[in-house]
């Protein structure tokens, strides 16, 4: 099938929000004497906030805590930070323009809540490009399950084999490949050389590195 659809992850790929999520989590976790390093956060990159909270509460043997309350506190803190910072990743506008010029259908499939996806689309003037978005926040299955990607493809009216996905995390890559989609990974520099990206169709150091030649490789 001919490639005609592109679906982007959001956090860590389109916007440099991972540090803001980390700051927000540390702010909330400080109330429970939990302090996480940057390396700690790499262990849970790509998780939904609920699973992230449950993971670290379990690791620190903290019980009798309202997970949903902590999840909402972290989310509210992230929203506040995103509204007050410019965190577009290099090449974000370029990559949307690239695919729009080639008449690709464009979507976003993120583990973040729909409210946050909509905020980012609004803040960075992406409404003219993004036809649909899908959130894994309330789905039964999170990444690495392919559900959110399959949902986004369905909203776009596309077959999975017509789709290219852009990801920055291992769990996201697995989700995209499980959906039978082409996957371009743009990992954080700290993990760029790890062998775990072997399942990806392309591994790039920036969105700006994707061009017509790379598109031809995928097609």
C-alpha positions as CSV (number, residue, x, y, z in Angstrom):
1,X,0.0,0.0,0.0
2,X,1.1,3.6,-0.7
3,X,2.1,5.6,2.3
4,X,-0.3,8.6,2.7
5,X,-0.7,9.1,6.5
6,X,1.7,10.3,9.2
7,X,1.0,10.0,12.9
8,X,3.1,11.7,15.5
9,X,3.7,11.0,19.1
10,X,3.9,14.2,21.1
11,X,5.8,14.4,24.4
12,X,9.6,14.2,23.7
13,X,9.1,14.3,20.0
14,X,7.1,17.4,19.0
15,X,7.6,19.2,22.3
16,X,10.4,19.1,24.8
17,X,8.0,18.4,27.6
18,X,9.7,15.5,29.3
19,X,11.8,17.8,31.6
20,X,8.5,19.5,32.5
21,X,6.9,16.2,33.4
22,X,9.9,15.4,35.5
23,X,9.8,18.7,37.3
24,X,6.1,18.3,38.0
25,X,6.5,14.8,39.2
26,X,9.3,15.8,41.6
27,X,7.2,18.6,42.9
28,X,4.4,16.3,43.8
29,X,6.5,13.3,44.8
30,X,8.5,15.5,47.3
31,X,5.5,15.3,49.6
32,X,6.2,11.5,49.8
33,X,10.0,11.9,50.1
34,X,10.5,10.5,46.6
35,X,13.3,12.1,44.5
36,X,14.0,10.8,41.0
37,X,17.1,11.3,38.9
38,X,17.1,11.9,35.1
39,X,18.2,8.3,34.7
40,X,15.2,7.1,36.8
41,X,12.9,9.0,34.5
42,X,14.4,7.2,31.4
43,X,13.0,3.9,32.9
44,X,9.5,5.2,32.6
45,X,9.6,7.3,29.4
46,X,6.4,6.7,27.4
47,X,4.3,5.5,30.3
48,X,0.9,7.1,31.0
49,X,1.0,9.2,34.1
50,X,-1.1,6.7,36.1
51,X,1.2,3.9,35.4
52,X,4.2,6.2,36.0
53,X,2.8,7.1,39.5
54,X,2.0,3.4,40.3
55,X,5.4,2.3,39.2
56,X,7.3,4.7,41.5
57,X,5.0,4.3,44.5
58,X,5.5,0.6,44.2
59,X,9.3,1.0,43.9
60,X,9.3,3.1,47.1
61,X,6.8,0.8,48.8
62,X,4.3,3.6,49.4
63,X,0.7,2.5,49.8
64,X,-2.6,4.1,50.9
65,X,-2.1,6.9,48.4
66,X,-4.8,8.1,46.0
67,X,-3.1,7.5,42.6
68,X,-5.7,9.5,40.7
69,X,-5.1,12.5,42.9
70,X,-1.4,12.4,42.3
71,X,-1.9,11.9,38.6
72,X,-4.1,15.0,38.4
73,X,-1.7,17.1,40.5
74,X,1.2,16.2,38.2
75,X,-1.0,16.9,35.1
76,X,-2.1,20.3,36.4
77,X,1.6,21.2,37.2
78,X,2.6,20.1,33.7
79,X,-0.2,22.2,32.0
80,X,0.9,25.2,34.0
81,X,4.5,24.8,32.8
82,X,3.7,24.1,29.2
83,X,1.5,27.2,29.0
84,X,4.4,29.3,30.2
85,X,7.2,27.9,28.1
86,X,8.2,27.6,24.4
87,X,9.2,24.0,24.1
88,X,8.7,23.1,20.4
89,X,11.4,20.6,19.3
90,X,13.7,21.6,16.4
91,X,12.0,20.8,13.1
92,X,8.5,20.6,14.5
93,X,7.0,23.1,12.0
94,X,9.2,21.8,9.2
95,X,8.0,18.2,9.6
96,X,4.3,19.2,9.5
97,X,4.9,21.4,6.5
98,X,6.8,18.6,4.8
99,X,3.9,16.1,5.0
100,X,1.2,18.7,4.4
101,X,2.9,19.7,1.1
102,X,2.8,16.0,0.1
103,X,-1.0,15.8,0.9
104,X,-0.5,13.3,3.8
105,X,-3.2,12.9,6.4
106,X,-1.7,14.0,9.7
107,X,-2.6,12.9,13.2
108,X,-1.2,12.8,16.8
109,X,-1.3,9.7,19.0
110,X,-0.1,10.4,22.5
111,X,-0.3,8.9,26.0
112,X,-1.1,12.3,27.3
113,X,-4.7,13.3,28.0
114,X,-6.7,14.8,25.1
115,X,-6.8,18.1,26.9
116,X,-3.0,18.4,26.7
117,X,-2.9,17.4,23.0
118,X,-5.5,20.0,22.2
119,X,-3.5,22.7,24.1
120,X,-0.3,21.9,22.2
121,X,-2.1,21.9,18.8
122,X,-3.6,25.3,19.8
123,X,-0.4,26.8,21.2
124,X,1.8,25.9,18.2
125,X,-0.8,26.7,15.5
126,X,-1.1,23.1,14.2
127,X,-4.9,23.0,13.7
128,X,-4.4,23.5,10.0
129,X,-2.3,20.4,9.8
130,X,-3.6,18.0,12.4
131,X,-6.8,16.3,11.1
132,X,-7.4,14.1,14.1
133,X,-5.7,13.1,17.4
134,X,-6.0,10.1,19.7
135,X,-5.1,9.8,23.4
136,X,-4.2,6.6,25.2
137,X,-5.0,8.3,28.6
138,X,-8.3,6.5,29.2
139,X,-7.8,3.5,27.0
140,X,-7.8,0.0,28.4
141,X,-4.3,-0.5,26.9
142,X,-1.4,2.0,26.9
143,X,1.7,1.9,24.7
144,X,3.4,-0.5,23.9
145,X,0.0,-1.8,22.9
146,X,-0.9,-0.5,19.4
147,X,-4.5,0.6,20.4
148,X,-3.9,4.3,20.3
149,X,-2.2,4.2,16.9
150,X,-4.9,2.0,15.5
151,X,-7.5,4.4,16.8
152,X,-5.8,7.4,15.3
153,X,-5.5,5.6,11.9
154,X,-9.2,4.8,12.0
155,X,-10.1,8.4,12.7
156,X,-8.0,9.4,9.8
157,X,-9.6,6.8,7.5
158,X,-6.3,5.1,6.9
159,X,-5.2,1.5,6.8
160,X,-2.3,0.8,9.2
161,X,0.0,-0.2,6.2
162,X,-0.5,3.3,4.8
163,X,0.9,5.0,8.0
164,X,4.2,6.3,9.1
165,X,4.7,6.9,12.8
166,X,7.2,9.2,14.5
167,X,8.3,8.2,18.0
168,X,11.0,9.0,20.6
169,X,10.4,6.2,23.1
170,X,11.0,2.4,23.0
171,X,7.4,1.7,24.1
172,X,6.1,4.0,21.4
173,X,8.2,2.3,18.8
174,X,6.9,-1.1,19.8
175,X,3.3,0.2,19.7
176,X,3.8,1.5,16.2
177,X,5.4,-1.7,14.9
178,X,2.7,-3.8,16.6
179,X,0.2,-1.7,14.6
180,X,2.0,-2.8,11.4
181,X,3.0,0.8,10.7
182,X,6.4,2.2,9.5
183,X,8.2,3.8,12.4
184,X,10.7,6.6,12.5
185,X,12.4,7.0,15.9
186,X,13.9,10.3,17.0
187,X,15.4,9.3,20.4
188,X,16.9,11.5,23.1
189,X,20.6,12.0,22.6
190,X,21.4,10.1,25.8
191,X,19.9,6.9,24.4
192,X,20.5,7.5,20.7
193,X,23.1,4.8,20.3
194,X,21.3,2.1,22.3
195,X,20.7,-1.2,20.3
196,X,17.0,-1.2,21.3
197,X,16.0,0.9,18.2
198,X,16.7,-2.1,15.9
199,X,13.0,-2.6,15.2
200,X,12.6,0.9,13.8
201,X,12.5,1.6,10.1
202,X,14.6,4.7,10.5
203,X,16.5,6.2,13.4
204,X,17.2,10.0,13.2
205,X,18.8,12.5,15.5
206,X,16.3,15.2,14.6
207,X,12.9,15.8,12.9
208,X,14.9,18.1,10.5
209,X,16.9,15.1,9.3
210,X,13.8,13.6,7.6
211,X,13.6,14.5,3.9
212,X,12.4,13.1,0.5
213,X,15.3,10.6,0.5
214,X,14.2,9.2,3.9
215,X,10.6,9.1,2.7
216,X,11.6,7.1,-0.3
217,X,13.4,4.6,1.9
218,X,10.2,4.0,3.8
219,X,8.1,3.7,0.7
